[in-house]
Amino acid sequence: MPIKDIFQKKRRYATIPSEKTKRDIPDGLMTKCPKCGTIQYSKELDKNLKVCTACGYHFRLNAIERLEMILDEGRLFEYDSDMVSVDPLQFPGYAEKLQKHTEKTGFRDAVITGEGTIFGFPVVVAAMSFEFFGGSMGSVVGEKVTRAIETAIQKKYPLIIFSTSGGARMEESILSLMQMAKASAALAKFNEQRGLYISVITDPTFGGVPASFAMLGDYILAEPGAAFGFTGRRVIEQTIRQKLPDNFQTAEFNLQHGQLDKVVHRKDLRQVLATILELHSTGGVKRNGG
């Protein structure tokens, strides 16, 4: 046998799963990271708060997942759970879209509001879900957020809003845009009463939400990599005819340019919120662990 054959590396071949093998793998068993491509068990990903173990990418959470992660024992006393969007302008196809999103997600609209505790500190919370109509802000979102703010004023509770949105809901036109002013006006009253408002921005948050309540917090936090701004990078590049930085509009970019107070990893967020609440507590609320 020639010497070169002894030292020649054997070729390695990838095995392509058969269609039967693919069918045998239960749906949802594995999840692929959209950033680094790592495939991992979905249960392990859930245990890691839906953060990729390879690259740290923060998967999007819906409102229920967010609140279960943040509140003590995941308990929420929900506000306005029966409030649903209507079709005030008779926009073509809007009613059907609302029904489709409700059936798909199980949510009545793009935000859930209520009250709970974080390490024993009572809070009023609002959490948005991007999976319902792209987290768009219509009349129901604006009304529920405004009512949550008014309840925080009445009860003198701190307010925490978790934002994610694609912008105002065009199917409601001016009625949607009005929600920006309504929520901002309620926050102005909350501020006059010296209420504590913590805004947590998650990926993605654009349009009318960051143009109103998302950027009005006493503390403005964001998850790593969260993209947010008023309009998207493509529109800006076309308008100014310039190439923007690769990390433009990410949480890290916005922190560097003074738009944020802190970028907080998801595993640390609950503790950071508790620390802020404790710093601003005047009633000596007892911490009950967690």
N, C-alpha and C positions, 0 to 999 in steps of 0.2 A: 504493500500500500504506500503510495507516495506520501512523503512527510507533510506536504501541504494539506492533504486530506485529513491528517490526524488533528491538525491545529485549526482546521476550518470550522467556523462557528455554524452551528445548526440553525437553520431558518426557523423562526417562530411564526406560527399562524394564529390569527384570532378566530375564535369559534363564533359563528353567527347563530344565535338561537333560532330554532325552528318556530314556525307559527304556533304550533301546539304548545311549545315551552312558553312563548309569550302569553298565550291565553291562560296558562296555568298560574301566572304571576298575578295575584289579586290587585285590583285597581287601588291606587293610593298607598301601596306598600312602600314604594320608594319615591323620593323627591329629588329632582335635579336642581342644583343651585344655578340661577340665571346669570350669576356673575362669574363664577370660576368653573362651573360645569360639574362639580363634584356630586356624585349620586350617593344619597344616604337614606337610611331607614327613616320613614316619616315619624315613627314613634320616638326615635332618638332626637330628631329635629324638634319635636314638640317638647321633649324634656329640656332641651336647650333654649326654650322660649322662642323657637322658630328663628334661631340665628345659626347660620352656616358654621359648622365646626372647623371648616378648612380655611375660609377667608373672612369670616365675621359678617357676611352679608345679612342684613336684617330683612327677613321676609315680611310682607305686609300682614297685618292683623286686622280682623274685623272688630267691631265695637265690643261684642261679647268677649272675645278673646282678650282684648285690651283690658277691660274692666276686671275680668277674672284674675288677670295677672297682677293688677295694681291694688285692688281693694282687699281689705282683710277678709280672708276666707272666700273671696270672690263674691261677697254679698252686696247687692244693690237694691235700694228701694227706688223703683223706677217712677219717673214722672211722665205724664201724658202719653202713656203707652198705646192709647186708642186713637191718637191723632194720625190721620192719613192725608196724603195729597189728593187734591181734586184737579179737574181740568178747567180752570176758570176761563181760559181763552179759546177753548175748543181747538187746541192745537192738534193738527192731523197726526194720529197714531200715538199721542201721548198717553191716553188712558190704557192702551194695550201695552205700552212699554212699562208703565207703572205696575200693571198686573204681572207682567213677565218677571220683573226684578223682584217683586214680592215673593212670587212662587220659587224663584231661583235661590234667593238668599234667606228667606224666612223673616226678613225685616220689613217693617212698615214704611220706613224711609231711611235716609242716610245718616241719621244721628240718634243716639240713645242718651237720655239724660236721667239724672236721679241723684241720690245721695248714699254715702257709705262712709267707711272709715279707712284710714291709712295709718297703721301702727297706733290705732286708737284715736286719732285725730279726725273729727267729723269734717266731711267735705261735700260740696256739691260738684258733680262731674258731668261732663258731656263728652261723648266719644263718637267720632264719625267713622263711617265705613265706606271705603272707596268702591267696594264691590256692588253697592247699591247705587246705580245710576252715576257711576264715577264720582261718588261723593259730592255730587252737585248740590248747590245750595238753592233750594226753592223756598216756598212760603212756610212749609212745615219745619224745615231745618232752622230757618230764622226765628220762627215763633218758639220752637222748643228751646233753642239756645237763649233767647230773650227771657223766657219764663224761668229757666234755670238761674239766670243772673238775678232776676227779681227775687227768687226764693233765697238765694245766697244773701241778698241784702236783708231780707226779712229775718232770716235765721242767724245772720252774722257769721256765716260759715265761709271758709276759704273756697275759692272757685278754681277748678282745674278743667281745661278744655284740651282734648286730644284732637288735633286737626288733620284731615286728609281730604283733599278735594280737587276736582278738575275745574272748578269755577262755578259761576252762577248758572242756574238751570234755564237754558234758553227757551224751553217750552213754556215758561211762565213769564218771560220777558221782563217788563218793568217791575212786576210784582216780586220777582226774584231779586232784582237789583236793590229794591227797597229794603231788603233784609239786612244789607250791609249797614245802612244808616240806623236801622232800628236796634240791631245788636250793639253797635258802637255807642249809641245814645244810652242804652241800659248800662253798658260798662262805664260810661262817664259818671252816672249816678252811683254805681258801685264804688268807683274811685273816690267820689265825694264822701262816701261813708267809710273811707279808709279800709275797704275790703281788700283782701289779698287775692290776686289773680295770677295763676301760673298757666302759661300757655305751652303746650308740648306739641311740636310740629313733627309729623311723621310723613313718610314718603307715599305719594307725592302731594304737595299742597300748592295749588295755583289759583289765580283769578281772584274772585271776590272775597274768598276766605282770608288769604293773607293781606288783602287790601282792606280788611276790617278787623274782626276780633282776634285772628291768629297772631297779629303783630302788636297787640295792645296790652300784652301781659306785663305785670311787674317783673316777672321772670319769664324769659323766653328760652325754652330748651328745645333741643331737636335730637332725634336719633341719628347715629352715624350713617352717612350717605344719603340722608333724606334730601330730596330735591324740592325746593320751594322758591316761589317768586310770583310776580304778578302775571307775566306772560312767559311762554316757552322760549327756549334758546333759538329755535329755528326762526321764529318771528323776529326776534331781536337781531339776529345775524342778517336777515334779509333787510331789516330797516336801516341798520347802521353800516351795512356792507363791510363787516369786519368779522374775522374768525375769533370766536370766544375761547377762553381757556377750557381744557378738557374737564376740569372739575367745577366749571361754572354752575352756580345755583345749588351746589351741594351744601350740606350742613357745614362742612369744614370750610368751604369757600366763604359762606356767609358769616361764619364765626370770625374768620380772619378780617372781614370787612365791617365788623361791628354790628351785624344784624342779629346776633345771638348772644346769650349770656354763657351758654355751655352746651357742648355736645355730649350726650350721656348714653352710654351703652345700655341696652335694654335690661341686662342683668342688674345694673346699678340704679335704674330709674326709680324703683319703689323706695329705696333707701334715700336717694337724693331728695325726692319729694317729701319724705318724712322729716328729713333734716331741715328743709325750708319751713315746713309747717311748725316744727318745734321752735325754730328761731323767732317765728312771728306769733307764737302762742302767748296770749296774755292771761288765759284762764287756768294755766297749770294743768292742762289735760293730761291725765295719766296714760302712759303708754302701756298697751297690753301685749306687747310682743308682736311677732309676726314675721 
